[in-house]
Amino acid sequence: MSIPDYMFRRLTYKGMSVDMFGLPEFRNYKINSLNVAFSRLKKKHYVTFTGSSWKLTKNGEKYFKKRSARLPIFNSTLEKGSSKNLLLIFDIPEARKAEREWLRFHLKKFNYTMIQQSAWVGPSPLPQEFLDYLKNIKLRDCIKTFKLARSYPWSSNEQRKKGQG
């Protein structure tokens, strides 16, 4: 009896490694990082440690349900090789850190390249439903986009011709 190929594939769910049952795999994390994360969750009363296992509290269930419902996942309609001709710059307040991380996650998913923490370049246009959602959660005013005259990255030959390289 042979083992099916899918048993050897690396599985992920929402960016996290999971096993074939969909349970998180923590083997790629340092034990100290996990201890700190669970300690913070316990301090906020989101989890409890009983006997030999961690359990999600009612408060934790409410928090994670609220958080996952609030920030949906969008899909990109653009192809992987699309030209990167849109510069996106954002300044999201520190109080909205979850939204900032959510935005960075989607920019990566939309095949954007980070130039600096809050400056990204990628294909255009961004999905309309994504832009509508940014407007609904009042993030659209924190984001500026600029259409580039030519695609990024510019080749070194182009820069040399213009005397920039």
Secondary structure, 3 states (H helix, E strand, C coil): CCCCHHHHCCEEECCEEECCCCCECCCCCCHHHHHHHHHHHHHCCCEEEECCEEEECHHHHHHHHHHHHHCCCCCCCCCCCCCEEEEEEECCCHHHHHHHHHHHHHHHHCCCEEEECCEEEECCCCCHHHHHHHHHCCCHHHEEEEEEEEEECCCHHHHHHCCCC
